Each structure stands twice: as structure tokens, then as C-alpha cells.
Amino acid sequence: MKNRKYILTALIVLNILLLASCGKDKGEVEPQTEIQETAIDSDKEDDKAQVTTEVKEEKPKEEKITPEAEQKEEAKESDLKKDFMEKTGKKEKDIAVFEKDDYDGDGKEEAFILVGEVIEEYEENKTVSGSLWFISEKECKKLSDTISMGFNAPYRTMKMGKTNYVLIDEVYVTARVTQVWYVEDGKAVEAPFSLAGEVIVGMEGDPDRFRIMDSSYDATYDVASDMWLGHTWKSYYFFYDSEDDKIHEYGGTEIDEETAEYWCGKDIVEELLPKGDKIDSLFCRGNSLIVLNYEHEEDGCIEYYHYIYDFNKGCLVDDTRSETTNEPLNGIYHDCLCPELASYPEVPGPNM
């Protein structure tokens, strides 16, 4: 009887095992398998949580880039200055102004340096007697020595098109003369209008135009002593042309009296030229300025005068292009200041 019970029990166990085996073959999932997949899903969630945590940890690192970048910039400046001192033998105390920037946009910084003694200082401006230098990865050289009272600092910049111009003013007793430099391929290049006079930017709110103030002694010529007397200041006008990516000057095209009357709406020569005086020149610039130069001779001296009529404004203007009276202006106003940059307009007359 006991044996039959044992046999029956064995058969039941065997059937259970066979059923379990058949269940696997039919693709049924054991509870343990489900638990294992749940564990895997849990591991995935842990991984996701870990990834999220790692991303969150990277944000503070991004915020730390700014001070690190600043330190690198300071290191670059320090290295550039250090290189300058090593190559020239100059000391920190010799450097009055050290201005760096990526002037040519190649991703590498260059610097213009004023070396010398500060002889005058007023608020943020100072006058430095010494020399102007340039340094980059490609060159280190002295650009000029001051022959005036000194360089004005800090120096200025002017952007025309894609070119950044550095303007360094040399200070004289009654005038300033601007050195103009730009950087090309890591090297300092002097602009063709450098040292022509004082560069004045922001003319009439037009970023593509500027003027240069010329300082000359040309008001009076003493024939007996062969000397020029009388200090004058006259503006010459320049513009940037995007078509050729160059700077040009508004040159003056010679015209006759009838053409001047045609553009001005009145006979300015008849109205302005004193009786007995001589016309030296009459010309028109491309920026709507008509210029009348004339001379007056008396007591062995020749006095030189000029008028400027702006036919767009419909009035006489002075040497800064501000409206003025019919009093003549002193000196000779030339058709251009920089002949190699002058652009002369075509000026049609009444018969054209």
C-alpha cells in the first residue's frame, strides 16, 4: 500500500515537471524571468538617473568656463607683454600703454604699445613722449618715434568695412596729426591717409565717412621774404566704398562759373568774389560742396581766401561744414589732400 502511494506521488511530481517543461516550450514566462526583467528595467532607470545626474553636474562646469576663459585671456596678454619685454629689453615701467585686440580677425591677438614717459595726464587722457611699437606672433617692431610733444593716449579705433584702423594722435601746440595703422595677416600696415592730418570720425552720424583736418600755414604769402604766414585748419572728406572695399577721398572736379550757378541756383562767383581779386580755382566735390578759391594782393603780400557752398543745404558752410556767413575763409582749399585716394565726380553743366 505504501509502495503504491510512493508510486502515485512520483507520478504526480513527474506530471508537474512535464507540464512546466511544456509551458516553457510554449513561450510562457516564469515568474523568476519576470523578476529578472524588472530588475533590468530597474537597472536602466538607475542608469537614466545616473545620466541625468551627470548632465546636471556638467552645467556648473559650463558656468566655470567664463572665469577660466578670463584667466586664459589674462595669460595671453601676459604672454604677449612678456614676449615684447623679452624681445625688446623693455621693462614693465617703460610701458605707458599696452592695448591688445584681434585687430585682423584671425583669432590671434596683437598689441600696439606706447613706450616712454607720461609727461602730462588729465583724467583718462595722457600724453606719452616716446615710441610706438607693435607685436604679434609674427613680428615685433618699432613703428615710429614721436617728433611732436608726444602721443595722445588712449588711442582710438575706427572700423571701415572689415578693417579695424588704429588711430594714434601726435600732439602739437595748435594741432594734432594722426598715425593710422591696421593689421593684415598678423603684421602692422600703415594706411595711405596716415599723417595727413587729424582724423575725425563719426561725421554727421555716417559710419562710412570721416574727415581729416589739415593744419597749414597758407593764409598769406610774403613775396619779399618768401615766407608763408597765417595758420589755417581745413577739412577734407573721405568715404568707404563697399564695392571695392577701399577708402576714397571726395576730390574736387574743376568747373566753370555757369556750372557753379547751375548747381547753386545763383551766381556765387558774382556774389562773393570781391572786385579786382583773382579766381584761383573753382571746383565741385562729390559730397555737394562747391569751392571758390581766390587771392587778394596788397602791400607786397598775397592774401588767400576761399568760400564753400553746400548746394544740398543751400548755404555757405565753414571748414567744418557748419552753416556760416558770407565772410571769406582763410587759406587755400585744395581739390584733395591725398591724391592717390581721390575720387573725382562727373559734374554736368547746364548744356549737358
Secondary structure as UniProt FT lines:
FT   HELIX           2..25
FT   TURN            26..27
FT   HELIX           31..63
FT   HELIX           65..88
FT   HELIX           92..94
FT   STRAND          95..101
FT   TURN            103..104
FT   STRAND          110..122
FT   TURN            123..124
FT   STRAND          125..135
FT   STRAND          140..145
FT   STRAND          150..153
FT   STRAND          156..160
FT   TURN            161..162
FT   STRAND          163..171
FT   STRAND          176..184
FT   TURN            185..186
FT   STRAND          187..190
FT   TURN            192..195
FT   STRAND          198..200
FT   HELIX           203..205
FT   TURN            207..208
FT   STRAND          209..222
FT   TURN            223..226
FT   STRAND          227..241
FT   TURN            242..245
FT   STRAND          246..250
FT   STRAND          252..254
FT   HELIX           257..264
FT   HELIX           268..272
FT   TURN            275..276
FT   STRAND          278..285
FT   TURN            286..287
FT   STRAND          289..298
FT   TURN            299..300
FT   STRAND          301..310
FT   TURN            311..314
FT   STRAND          315..317
FT   TURN            319..320
FT   STRAND          329..330
FT   HELIX           339..341
FT   STRAND          342..343
FT   TURN            350..351
//
